[in-house]
Amino acid sequence: MALIIPKKFFLNKELHKNIRVIKSENILVAWNYPEEKRMWYDHALVKKEFQNAYKLSEVAGLIGRRASVLIDWIERRLIQHPSGQEYNINNRTPKSQYWSEDDVLDLRDQIFNLTPKNKYGEPYKSFDLISRSELVAKMRGNESYYVRAEDGAYVQIWKAL
């Protein structure tokens, strides 16, 4: 199956907007938001190195928290702002903010660090947060495998890419 680069993506930790692909020349034309210019990239290289860009609602679904809770934590400076800012190219007015895959993984770690823990440094039993491997699997296509446990039951595992 061919990998399709989404409309918004991160490359080299910078937010880009996919403008077009010139297949005959193996070129991807994209708008680089931080540098504010149109860029030409090797399409095959971008397919290997790009990261998906996620809006707040998508990040909330990935992490398993409500978007309003994430907004509150950002305002209280408990977690970091997303690294990508989209704006209107014509007049530079800000639009949406985007998280890269690295940002989402960092957010998951920040949430884990915020949780109350017992005297051994373990979160309490009622705490529920997605594991890093499950999160990577969700972001990159849900690649999971089943292995047979000692008791003969099959257990689902995720391969972190």
Residue pairs with C-beta under 8 A, 6 or more apart in sequence:
3 47
5 18
5 21
5 28
5 43
5 46
5 47
5 50
6 18
6 52
6 53
7 17
7 18
8 15
8 16
8 17
8 18
8 53
8 84
8 86
8 98
9 15
9 16
9 18
9 30
9 46
9 50
9 51
9 52
9 53
10 16
10 50
10 51
10 52
10 53
10 83
10 84
10 98
10 100
10 101
10 102
11 30
11 41
11 46
11 49
11 50
11 51
12 49
13 83
13 100
13 102
14 32
14 33
14 34
14 35
14 84
15 32
15 33
15 34
15 53
15 83
15 84
15 85
15 86
15 98
15 100
16 30
16 31
16 32
16 33
16 39
17 30
17 31
17 33
17 86
18 28
18 30
19 29
19 30
19 31
19 38
20 28
20 29
21 27
21 28
21 29
21 43
22 28
22 29
22 43
23 43
26 42
26 43
26 44
27 40
27 41
27 42
27 43
28 40
28 41
28 42
28 43
28 46
29 38
29 39
29 40
29 41
30 38
30 39
30 41
30 46
31 37
31 38
31 39
31 89
32 38
32 39
33 84
33 85
33 86
33 87
51 100
51 101
51 102
52 100
52 101
52 139
53 84
53 98
53 99
53 100
54 62
54 98
54 99
54 100
54 101
54 104
54 139
55 96
55 97
55 98
55 99
56 67
56 70
56 71
56 82
56 97
56 99
57 67
59 67
59 70
59 82
59 99
59 104
59 107
60 66
60 67
60 69
60 70
62 104
62 130
62 135
62 138
62 139
63 70
63 104
63 107
63 108
63 111
63 129
63 130
63 135
64 128
64 129
64 130
65 111
70 79
70 107
73 79
73 114
74 80
74 81
78 110
78 114
79 107
79 110
79 111
79 114
80 103
80 106
80 107
80 110
81 97
82 97
82 98
82 99
82 100
82 103
83 98
83 99
83 100
83 103
84 97
84 98
84 99
84 100
85 94
85 96
85 97
85 98
86 94
86 95
86 96
86 97
86 98
87 93
87 94
87 95
88 95
99 107
101 136
101 139
101 140
104 135
104 139
105 132
105 135
105 136
108 129
108 130
108 132
108 135
111 129
112 123
112 129
115 123
115 124
115 127
115 129
116 123
116 124
116 127
117 123
117 124
118 124
123 129
130 138
131 158
132 160
133 157
133 158
133 159
133 160
134 158
136 158
136 160
136 161
137 143
137 144
137 158
137 159
137 160
140 161
143 158
143 159
143 161
144 156
144 157
144 158
144 159
145 156
145 157
145 158
145 159
146 154
146 155
146 156
146 157
147 154
147 155
147 157
148 154
148 155
149 155
